[in-house]
Amino acid sequence: MTSIEPGRSEHESVTTPLAGSDVLLDELLGSAGPALRLWAPGFVALDSGEAPSLAVGATGSVVELPRLMLERRAFVVALDVERGGARVVGGALREGGPRRLPPAPGFEGGLGPAPGPRGAQVARFAMWDRRAPWPAGTYALVAVAADRASQRVETVVGRAPSTVDVAAESVAPESLRVWPPPDPGGGLPHYHALDQSPAVPAEPGIAIVAPRVVRAATAPVYGSFRVRLRPRWLVPHGATVPLTLVLTGSEDPAPVVHSLRLPSFDPVDRANPPATVTGRFALDLLQLAPLAAAPQTWFLHAFLSDAASGPSTIAVPTSC
């Protein structure tokens, strides 16, 4: 659904996370907040029989919005806060229709944002098929559409009136192994500080340095992070931290998702663990994802359980 900004100065606020589309459009047009918004229920009861849904909204000029194609380009990344890993739902995963779309606004030959009246769009997606609900737990949700990302929304999935204590579950051994494993020859992947590594954030967050254009068939990405420590991540060397990389193209919106397990070598006293741990990483994106098979501009988003980074814009030329 799309709407053009009405000629009034006051707008009703949303009284429920998944109010009617008209109410959501009014809120988008009445705020000067982020260009991409996400609405999700705060709690989903697995035994309620209801089909949970998400709503994603975008604002922009009325010229840009049709090119954004929110219903096809938007998707939602759901991070399992305790266990790690991610699920993705949204329009970009739907079958049918052309795989490649016109370039996203701002990436069609270097054109900047279009002037003109503001408009808004809202698209709705099912969180899951009724036959395949997510495991009980806490999920951090972020909507993505090309180079736009929404605020983080937290949703708890459980059985009313109580939820599962995920921290008490047994930990799968594979979740404690570093992935991808470091290169024994000292190349990439690499998990210690390098000259190109960005400084570790002072607060929970992710710092990324990525190439603007892929050259010589390599796309090195250097990163660092600080994250609130979860007991399930503890290992003898410190901690193994789940981090998710998500790439979407300016023309092919289907997300490329990689759930990584990165080492932190910070000393951890299990009896008195620190509030946060830190780490560094260096990866070659072309080793992880077949980006060169679809030359276009790619948008790299990175997610931790309590932080996000991006997008980093990476152009992959046809000669790559």
DAUR-V141575 format. One record per residue. SS is DSSP state (alpha for helix, beta for strand, coil for the rest). OMEGA is omega in degrees with one decimal (* if undefined). D_FIRST is the distance of its C-alpha to the first C-alpha in whole Angstrom. Layout:
BEGIN
SS	OMEGA	D_FIRST
SS	OMEGA	D_FIRST
END
This chain:
BEGIN
coil	-178.4	0
beta	177.6	4
beta	174.3	7
beta	-174.7	11
coil	-180.0	13
coil	-178.5	15
coil	175.7	19
coil	-172.8	20
coil	-178.6	21
coil	-178.8	21
coil	176.3	18
coil	174.1	18
coil	-179.1	18
coil	-178.8	17
coil	177.8	19
coil	-176.3	18
coil	-177.4	17
coil	176.2	14
coil	-179.3	14
coil	-176.2	11
alpha	179.4	7
alpha	179.4	8
alpha	179.0	12
alpha	177.0	10
alpha	178.1	8
alpha	-179.3	12
alpha	178.7	14
alpha	-176.8	12
alpha	-177.5	13
coil	-177.9	16
coil	175.2	18
coil	-175.9	20
coil	-175.9	20
coil	-179.5	18
coil	178.2	16
beta	-178.3	15
beta	177.3	14
beta	172.6	15
beta	-179.6	15
coil	176.3	18
coil	178.5	20
coil	179.2	24
beta	175.9	26
beta	179.0	25
beta	-177.8	28
coil	-177.5	29
coil	-179.0	31
coil	-177.7	28
coil	-179.7	27
coil	176.0	23
coil	-177.2	21
coil	179.7	19
beta	178.9	16
beta	174.7	14
beta	178.0	11
beta	-179.3	11
beta	179.4	9
beta	172.6	11
beta	179.6	12
beta	177.6	14
beta	-178.3	15
alpha	175.3	13
alpha	-177.4	15
alpha	-170.4	15
alpha	177.7	11
alpha	178.9	11
alpha	178.0	14
alpha	178.4	13
coil	-173.9	11
alpha	-176.6	10
alpha	178.4	9
alpha	-171.3	13
alpha	-174.1	14
coil	170.4	14
beta	-178.2	16
beta	175.7	18
beta	179.1	22
beta	-178.9	24
beta	174.5	27
beta	-169.5	30
coil	-176.2	31
coil	-173.1	35
coil	-171.6	35
coil	-176.8	34
coil	-175.2	31
beta	170.5	28
beta	-179.7	25
beta	176.2	22
beta	175.6	19
beta	-175.0	15
alpha	-177.1	14
alpha	-178.1	17
alpha	-177.2	19
coil	177.3	18
coil	-179.6	20
coil	-178.3	20
coil	-178.1	18
coil	178.2	20
coil	-179.9	21
beta	-178.1	22
coil	170.4	19
coil	-177.2	19
coil	178.9	21
coil	179.7	18
coil	-179.5	18
coil	-177.4	22
coil	178.2	24
coil	178.0	24
coil	174.7	28
coil	179.2	28
coil	177.9	25
coil	178.4	25
coil	-177.3	21
coil	176.6	20
coil	175.4	21
coil	-178.9	19
coil	178.0	17
beta	174.0	14
beta	-179.4	11
beta	175.8	8
beta	172.4	5
beta	175.5	5
beta	-179.3	7
beta	180.0	9
beta	173.3	13
beta	178.7	16
coil	178.0	19
coil	171.2	21
coil	-178.5	23
coil	-177.3	25
coil	-175.9	28
coil	177.8	28
coil	176.6	27
coil	172.5	28
coil	177.8	31
coil	179.9	32
beta	178.4	32
beta	-177.4	30
beta	173.0	27
beta	-174.7	25
beta	175.2	22
beta	175.6	20
beta	180.0	17
beta	171.6	18
beta	-176.4	16
coil	-178.0	19
coil	178.6	21
beta	174.7	19
beta	-177.8	19
coil	170.6	18
coil	178.0	21
coil	177.8	23
beta	-178.2	22
beta	179.3	25
beta	176.1	25
beta	177.3	28
beta	-178.7	28
beta	178.5	31
beta	-176.8	33
coil	2.7	33
coil	-177.0	35
beta	178.6	36
coil	179.9	35
coil	175.5	37
coil	-176.3	39
alpha	-177.9	38
alpha	-178.7	40
alpha	179.5	43
coil	173.8	42
coil	-176.9	44
coil	178.5	43
coil	-177.7	43
alpha	-177.1	45
alpha	179.6	43
alpha	179.7	41
alpha	178.9	44
coil	177.3	44
coil	176.5	43
beta	-4.7	41
coil	-178.2	41
coil	179.8	45
coil	177.2	47
coil	-178.8	48
coil	179.3	52
coil	178.1	53
coil	176.9	51
coil	178.9	49
coil	3.0	45
coil	-177.3	44
beta	-172.8	45
coil	172.8	45
coil	-177.0	48
coil	173.5	47
coil	180.0	48
coil	-176.6	48
coil	-175.6	44
coil	174.9	43
coil	177.5	41
coil	177.4	42
coil	179.7	42
coil	179.1	39
coil	177.0	41
coil	178.2	38
coil	-177.4	36
beta	-179.6	34
beta	172.6	34
beta	-175.5	35
beta	168.9	35
beta	-176.1	37
beta	179.4	35
coil	176.7	36
coil	178.5	34
beta	177.8	35
coil	179.3	37
beta	176.1	40
coil	174.4	43
coil	175.2	41
beta	-179.5	41
coil	-177.8	38
beta	177.3	39
beta	-179.3	37
beta	-177.2	39
beta	173.1	38
beta	-177.2	39
beta	166.4	38
beta	-174.5	39
beta	174.8	37
beta	-173.1	38
coil	174.1	41
coil	-178.3	40
alpha	-177.8	43
alpha	-175.7	42
alpha	-173.2	42
beta	176.7	46
beta	-177.8	48
coil	-178.2	52
coil	-178.6	51
beta	178.8	48
beta	171.7	45
beta	-168.9	42
beta	175.8	39
beta	176.8	36
beta	-178.0	33
beta	172.6	30
beta	178.3	30
beta	176.7	26
beta	172.7	26
beta	-174.1	23
beta	177.2	23
coil	179.7	22
coil	175.8	22
beta	-172.4	22
coil	-177.6	20
coil	-174.0	21
coil	170.8	23
beta	-171.0	27
beta	176.1	28
beta	176.1	31
beta	-176.6	33
beta	173.7	36
beta	-170.7	39
beta	-178.5	40
beta	165.2	44
beta	-179.4	45
coil	175.9	48
coil	176.6	49
coil	-177.6	51
coil	173.0	50
coil	-175.8	53
alpha	179.6	51
alpha	-179.9	53
alpha	-173.6	51
coil	177.6	48
coil	179.2	47
coil	-178.0	43
beta	171.0	42
beta	-176.4	43
beta	176.8	43
beta	178.0	43
beta	178.6	42
beta	174.3	41
beta	-174.6	41
beta	170.3	40
beta	-177.1	39
alpha	-178.3	36
alpha	172.2	37
alpha	-177.7	39
alpha	-170.8	36
coil	-179.3	33
coil	-176.0	34
alpha	-176.9	32
alpha	179.5	34
alpha	-179.7	33
coil	-178.5	30
coil	-179.4	31
beta	171.2	28
beta	179.2	27
beta	178.4	27
beta	-177.0	25
beta	175.3	27
beta	178.3	26
beta	-175.1	29
beta	165.5	29
beta	179.7	31
coil	-177.0	31
coil	-179.2	31
beta	178.8	30
beta	177.8	28
beta	174.9	29
beta	7.4	27
beta	165.0	26
beta	-176.3	29
beta	-176.0	28
beta	178.5	31
beta	176.8	31
beta	-177.6	33
coil	-178.6	35
coil	-178.4	35
coil	-177.1	39
coil	*	39
END
